[in-house]
Amino acid sequence: MLFFQLTWESFRFAITALKSNITRTILSLLGVTIGIFAIIAVFTLVDSLENNIKSSFSFLGTNVMRVDRFPFSSGPQEYPWWKYFRRPPGSVAEYEFLKERLKSAEAVTISASASTTVQAGSNAYQGMQLTGIEYGYQDVYDMPIEEGRFFLESEINASRNLVVIGREIANTLFPNQPPIGRELKLKGIKFIVIGIFEEEGEGLFDAPSKDEAAIVPYGAFTKMFYTGKNGIEPTIAVQGKEEDIGLVALENEMTGLLRAKRGLKPTEEDNFALNKTEFIQNAIGSIFDVISIAGWVIGGFSILVGGFGIANIMFVSVRERTNIIGIQKSLGAKNYFILFQFLFEAVFLSLIGGITGILIVFGLSFIQLGSLELILSFKNIVLGLGVASIIGVVSGIVPATLAARMDPVEAIRTN
């Protein structure tokens, strides 16, 4: 109990010292404020950019493996580029083959996309991304429906002329009226609207958005567009199981099945690429890791200056209160009681600076930056407070130790 009482007294002495020197306190914490602001501002911007970019690529799905001709990552340097073009695209036959035999997959689908114009009465929307899908597409990719419904399996198998459209298209074609159940035309063919995608809003870098997209059954799509070799190439996508870390089992099984389906001999190389959608997200994460390091460097210099400023002020504070230290020790004050006074003072100085820097970042997060939404995460708040606390301890430990080790007689004699 005595230890906690003395610690509390040290706490009170530190607060009193800070209040008695307001101007010095403010000047001391400026360096830490700027440093914490620089680090947390950079991290907040980096996190917000990374999350926004990754969400812009959400159309690729998560835990998904695609069958493509070209790999997402660069292949062997000696691999002739023209061999990629000679590879056959995926086909409906391969999709059905994988769907029937794959055991390491949650869902399998095939899709093909084209840019086209959609019309409804006198209204038209140009540049819409139209995708033909097979059943299971909604299990591979995130397809939130805001109004209406998704396709039934029987509707996709029968290639019904039904369509699910994005919010932007719905607002353009059917202003001030409910779009569900209404007709629109694709390539001169009538389709009935059965659903509206949940609105996504504007993304960075003009990434594909469901607001400007529509989906129809794959069979209905092939009536309007030629697919396959020398046409629009379909993409086979497979949703892996959560327990399959890195989709290793799925990749091995798909490789064996595709080689068997395409009749490749053991000595022949693969004529397909299995791409994991996480590759793009990991690549984006690697880029922002480098930017985060730059943020540490930029903020680190400011914090270093702030730390030296706090240490300098603490040495001055020890010098000013030498007589008081001598009196306290002569009355029986423990060394840790003296040490905690100055250590708490240094930590409080640093924490106040850190909190001020975080509050500035929080205020700046309300500034509108177009489609980029700045979000100060709890992780970055904890990081800022943690760094500020460490700087306070490091800056105050030496002057606090010197104060605690003073001889009471010599301290009282000091002018």
C-alpha positions, -999 to +999 in steps of 0.1 A: +000+000+000+029+024+008+043+018-027+010+027-044+006+058-021+040+071-030+034+064-066+002+084-065+021+112-047+047+111-075+019+114-100+005+145-083+039+161-081+044+156-119+010+171-127+017+201-104+051+207-121+035+206-155+008+231-145+033+255-129+052+258-162+025+260-189+046+278-215+075+254-211+052+225-212+036+236-245+070+243-261+083+209-249+055+188-264+056+205-299+083+182-312+064+151-301+032+165-315+047+170-349+064+136-348+033+116-338+012+137-363+036+128-391+037+091-384+000+087-377-010+109-407+012+088-430-001+055-416-038+067-418-033+078-454-015+046-463-042+024-446-070+044-462-054+042-497-047+005-493-082-004-481-097+017-509-076+002-536-082-034-523-119-027-522-117-015-558-104-050-567-131-067-547-147-078-580-118-104-582-131-121-551-113-135-521-098-170-518-105-175-555-084-192-581-089-184-618-079-203-649-062-179-674-037-179-702-014-154-686-001-155-650-007-125-627+030-127-617+058-126-641+067-161-654+102-174-661+124-148-678+133-173-706+097-182-713+087-170-748+059-144-745+042-158-777+036-191-760+011-174-737-010-163-767-010-198-781-025-212-750-062-222-753-087-202-732-110-219-707-142-235-720-176-245-708-166-281-711-136-276-688-159-257-663-183-287-663-154-311-659-140-292-629-174-287-614-181-324-615-148-336-601-132-309-579-132-319-542-111-290-528-135-263-540-166-247-524-180-235-558-170-233-595-183-209-621-175-196-656-182-161-669-175-139-699-177-101-701-182-074-728-188-037-729-221-028-745-250-003-746-282-009-729-315+008-737-349+012-721-374+034-741-357+066-750-330+062-723-296+045-729-264+038-710-232+033-730-201+014-718-219-009-695-200-040-684-222-070-692-212-104-678-227-137-686-226-161-656-232-197-647-249-208-615-225-206-585-212-172-596-227-156-564-208-182-543-175-173-558-179-135-560-196-111-536-230-102-553-250-082-527-285-075-540-302-043-528-336-048-546-352-078-562-334-111-563-307-132-579-312-158-606-326-192-598-305-222-610-333-232-634-334-197-649-296-198-656-298-234-670-327-223-693-308-192-704-338-170-696-336-133-707-333-119-672-309-093-659-295-079-627-282-043-631-262-018-611-277+012-593-262+038-618-278+020-647-311+016-630-312+054-622-303+062-658-327+039-675-356+041-651-355+076-634-382+081-608-397+047-613-391+012-599-369-008-622-378-043-610-400-061-636-393-036-663-379-043-698-346-032-713-328-041-745-294-056-749-282-060-786-319-056-796-330-085-773-355-078-745-345-086-709-365-084-677-349-067-647-351-089-616-326-073-593-304-043-585-269-046-571-261-029-538-246+005-545-208+007-543-200+043-550-171+057-569-138+039-565-102+048-572-085+045-606-118+039-624-118+003-612-148-018-623-179-011-602-212-030-599-230+003-602-222+003-639-224-034-645-251-060-653-252-098-653-273-122-674-273-161-677-243-174-696-265-190-723-282-156-729-248-139-731-236-163-758-267-155-779-254-119-782-216-124-782-193-150-796-173-166-769-143-190-769-112-190-792-111-159-815-140-145-795-146-133-759-126-155-737-145-169-707-129-172-673-133-202-650-131-192-613-131-215-583-138-207-547-114-225-524-121-238-489-111-217-459-091-245-444-070-247-475-043-221-466-028-206-497-051-228-519-023-253-522-046-284-523-069-267-548-041-256-570-026-292-571-060-308-578-069-282-605-035-287-622-040-324-624-076-322-637-069-295-663-038-314-676-060-345-679-088-326-696-064-310-721-046-343-727-012-331-717+016-357-715+038-359-683+067-343-702+046-314-716+044-281-697+012-266-685-007-246-711-027-226-686-021-203-656-038-207-622-040-172-607-048-165-571-067-132-566-047-126-534-016-121-555-029-086-564-038-077-529-004-090-516+014-069-543-006-038-532+003-046-495+040-049-503+040-014-520+023+002-490+047-015-466+075+004-483+055+036-479+049+029-442+087+026-437+091+060-453+065+073-428+085+059-399+116+076-412+099+110-417+081+109-384+111+094-366+133+125-371+106+147-357+101+124-327+138+123-322+140+161-320+109+160-297+126+134-274+157+155-271+136+185-263+118+167-235+151+153-221+165+189-221+135+203-203+137+174-177+173+182-170+164+218-164+135+208-142+158+186-121+182+215-117+154+238-106+140+214-080+173+202-066+167+218-032+132+203-031+146+169-039+171+172-011+144+181+014+121+153+003+150+127+006+160+141+040+124+135+051+127+098+041+115+099+005+124+067-014+145+069-045+117+055-067+094+083-053+118+109-068+124+089-099+086+085-106+081+123-102+103+131-132+096+100-152+058+106-150+064+142-159+083+132-191+057+106-200+029+130-195+046+156-217+051+131-244+016+117-241+000+151-243+020+158-275+010+124-289-027+129-281-025+164-297-010+149-329-036+122-330-064+148-326-050+168-355-051+137-377-086+129-365-097+164-375-081+161-409-099+128-415-131+147-420-117+165-451-133+153-483-108+138-507-131+127-535-136+089-534-108+085-508-122+082-473-097+088-445-102+066-415-082+069-383-081+033-371-080+022-335-047+004-343-030+037-353-044+055-322-028+028-300+004+030-320+006+067-316+000+066-278+025+037-275+052+055-294+046+087-273+048+067-241+081+051-251+096+084-261+086+098-228+102+070-208+134+071-229+137+109-227+130+110-189+148+080-176+183+096-174+173+129-157+149+110-134+177+085-124+201+114-117+175+131-095+168+098-076+205+092-069+212+127-055+228+130-021+202+148+001+229+169+019+245+181-014+211+187-029+199+209-001+232+230-003+227+236-040+217+272-049 
